[in-house]
Amino acid sequence: MYAVLSYDSKLDVVPLHYGEIMLIKGSSAIAAVNFDETSEIGIQFTSQDTEYKFLAKDVNLVRRGLESTVAKNDSVGRLIADYRKSGQLTQV
């Protein structure tokens, strides 16, 4: 599962550079994916608190892919690795 937090919500969210945080539950590799209005995506791995920044060729494709992968209980880590391998995500 994932939780979506945004600045407009009434949740106690620490303001970040990103507009939306997708918390990934049950993934052994990915803890959170952060989106803003640009093509930049922040990914936090479960092994570290550090967030790594990536540029996405198509942010909507990445978002839909994450939502679909989580809904099917498939591997989010594998999806991110595949996006990196294909060039859909490039680290900045």
GUKEKE-227268 format. One record per residue: x, y, z of N, C-alpha, C in turn; residue in three letters; chain. Coordinates in steps of 0.2 Angstrom, whole numbers, plus 5000, padded with zeros to 4 digits. Each point is the difference from the previous one (the first is absolute). Layout:
REM residues N
- X:Y:Z:X:Y:Z:X:Y:Z:ALA:A
...
REM end
This chain:
REM residues 92
- 5004:4994:5000:4996:5006:5000:5004:5006:5000:MET:A
- 4997:5006:4998:5004:5006:5001:4995:5005:5002:TYR:A
- 5003:5005:5003:4996:5006:5002:5002:5006:4997:ALA:A
- 4995:5004:4998:5002:5006:4996:4999:5006:5005:VAL:A
- 5005:5004:5001:5000:5006:5004:5001:5006:4995:LEU:A
- 4996:5005:5001:5001:5006:4997:5000:5007:5004:SER:A
- 5002:5005:4998:5000:5006:5004:4993:5003:5001:TYR:A
- 4996:4998:4996:4993:5002:5001:4996:4996:5005:ASP:A
- 5003:4994:5002:4996:4996:5005:5001:5003:5007:SER:A
- 4996:4998:5004:5000:5002:5007:5005:4996:5005:LYS:A
- 5004:4996:4997:5004:4996:5003:5006:5004:5002:LEU:A
- 5003:4998:5006:5006:5003:5002:5006:4998:4996:ASP:A
- 5002:5004:4994:5005:4998:4996:5005:5005:5000:VAL:A
- 5006:4998:5000:5006:5005:5000:5000:5002:4993:VAL:A
- 5000:5007:4999:5001:5002:4993:5006:4998:4997:PRO:A
- 5000:4997:4994:5006:4998:4996:4999:5004:4993:LEU:A
- 5006:4999:4997:5000:5002:4993:4994:4997:4995:HIS:A
- 4998:4994:5002:4996:4997:4996:4993:5001:5002:TYR:A
- 4995:4999:4995:4993:5002:5001:4996:4994:5003:GLY:A
- 5003:4994:4999:4996:4994:5001:5005:4994:5002:GLU:A
- 4999:4997:5006:5004:4994:5002:4996:4994:5000:ILE:A
- 5002:4995:4997:4997:4993:4999:5004:4996:5005:MET:A
- 4998:4998:5006:5003:4996:5004:4999:4992:4998:LEU:A
- 5005:4997:4999:4999:4993:4998:5000:4995:5006:ILE:A
- 4995:4996:5001:5000:4996:5006:5001:4993:4997:LYS:A
- 5004:4996:5004:5001:4993:4998:5006:4999:4995:GLY:A
- 5003:5005:4998:5006:4999:4995:5006:4999:5004:SER:A
- 5004:4996:4998:5007:4999:5003:5005:5005:4997:SER:A
- 4998:5003:4995:5005:5004:4997:4998:5008:5000:ALA:A
- 4994:5001:4998:4998:5007:5000:4996:5002:5005:ILE:A
- 5001:5006:5004:4997:5003:5005:4995:5005:4998:ALA:A
- 5002:5004:4996:4995:5006:4997:5002:5002:4994:ALA:A
- 4995:5003:4996:5002:5003:4994:4996:5007:5000:VAL:A
- 5004:5005:4998:4998:5007:5001:4999:5003:4993:ASN:A
- 4994:5003:4999:4999:5004:4994:4999:5007:5001:PHE:A
- 5002:5004:4995:4998:5007:4999:4997:5002:4994:ASP:A
- 4999:5006:4998:4997:5002:4994:5005:4999:4994:GLU:A
- 5006:4998:5001:5005:5000:4994:5001:4992:4999:THR:A
- 5005:4999:4996:5002:4993:4999:5005:4997:5005:SER:A
- 5001:5004:5005:5005:4997:5005:4996:4996:5005:GLU:A
- 5003:4994:5002:4997:4995:5005:5005:4999:5005:ILE:A
- 4998:5000:5006:5005:4998:5006:4998:4993:5002:GLY:A
- 5005:4995:5001:4999:4994:5002:5004:4998:5006:ILE:A
- 4997:4998:5005:5003:4998:5006:5000:4993:5001:GLN:A
- 5006:4997:5000:5000:4993:5001:5000:4998:5007:PHE:A
- 4998:4993:5002:4999:4998:5007:5006:5000:5003:THR:A
- 5006:4999:4997:5006:4999:5003:5004:5006:5003:SER:A
- 4997:5006:4998:5003:5006:5002:4994:5006:5000:GLN:A
- 5002:5005:5004:4995:5005:5001:5001:5006:4994:ASP:A
- 5005:4999:4996:5002:5004:4995:4995:5000:4994:THR:A
- 4998:5005:4997:4996:5000:4995:5004:5002:4993:GLU:A
- 4999:4996:4995:5004:5000:4994:4995:5003:4995:TYR:A
- 5003:5005:4996:4995:5004:4995:5002:4997:4993:LYS:A
- 4994:4999:4997:5000:4997:4993:4996:5005:4995:PHE:A
- 5001:5000:4994:4996:5003:4995:4996:4995:4996:LEU:A
- 4994:5001:4999:4996:4995:4997:4998:5003:4993:ALA:A
- 5001:4995:4995:4997:5002:4993:4993:5002:5000:LYS:A
- 4996:4996:5004:4993:5000:5000:4998:4999:5008:ASP:A
- 4998:5005:5003:4999:5000:5007:4993:4996:5001:VAL:A
- 4995:5001:4996:4994:4997:5000:5000:4992:4999:ASN:A
- 5005:4998:4996:5001:4993:4999:5003:4997:5006:LEU:A
- 5005:5004:5003:5003:4997:5007:4994:5000:5005:VAL:A
- 4996:5005:5001:4995:5000:5005:4995:4994:4999:ARG:A
- 4998:5000:4994:4995:4994:4998:5003:4993:5001:ARG:A
- 5007:5000:4998:5003:4993:5001:5001:4999:5008:GLY:A
- 5001:5005:5004:5001:4998:5007:4993:4998:5003:LEU:A
- 4995:5004:4998:4993:4998:5003:4998:4993:4998:GLU:A
- 5001:4999:4993:4998:4993:4998:5004:4994:5003:SER:A
- 5007:5002:5001:5004:4995:5003:4998:4998:5008:THR:A
- 4999:5006:5003:4998:4999:5007:4993:4997:5001:VAL:A
- 4995:5001:4995:4994:4997:5000:5000:4993:4999:ALA:A
- 5005:4998:4996:5001:4992:4998:5005:4997:5005:LYS:A
- 5002:5004:5005:5005:4997:5005:5006:4997:4996:ASN:A
- 5002:5003:4995:5006:4999:4996:5006:5004:5003:ASP:A
- 5006:4998:4998:5006:5003:5003:5001:5008:4997:SER:A
- 5000:5004:5005:5001:5007:4999:5007:5001:4998:VAL:A
- 5005:4997:5004:5007:5000:4998:5002:4998:4993:GLY:A
- 4997:4995:4998:5001:4997:4993:4997:5005:4995:ARG:A
- 4995:5003:5001:4997:5005:4996:5005:5006:4999:LEU:A
- 5002:5003:5006:5005:5006:5000:5006:4998:4996:ILE:A
- 5003:4994:5001:5006:4997:4997:4999:5000:4993:ALA:A
- 4994:4997:4998:4998:5000:4992:5000:5007:4997:ASP:A
- 4997:5004:5004:4999:5007:4997:5007:5003:4999:TYR:A
- 5005:4999:5005:5007:5003:5000:5003:4996:4994:ARG:A
- 5000:4994:4999:5003:4996:4995:4998:5002:4993:LYS:A
- 4993:5002:4999:4997:5002:4994:5002:5007:4998:SER:A
- 5002:5004:5005:5001:5007:4999:4994:5004:5002:GLY:A
- 4995:4997:5002:4994:5004:5002:5001:5005:5006:GLN:A
- 5005:4997:5004:5002:5004:5006:5008:5000:4999:LEU:A
- 5002:5007:5001:5008:5001:5000:5001:5004:5006:THR:A
- 5005:4997:5004:5002:5003:5006:5004:5007:4999:GLN:A
- 4998:5005:5004:5003:5007:4999:5005:5001:5006:VAL:A
REM end
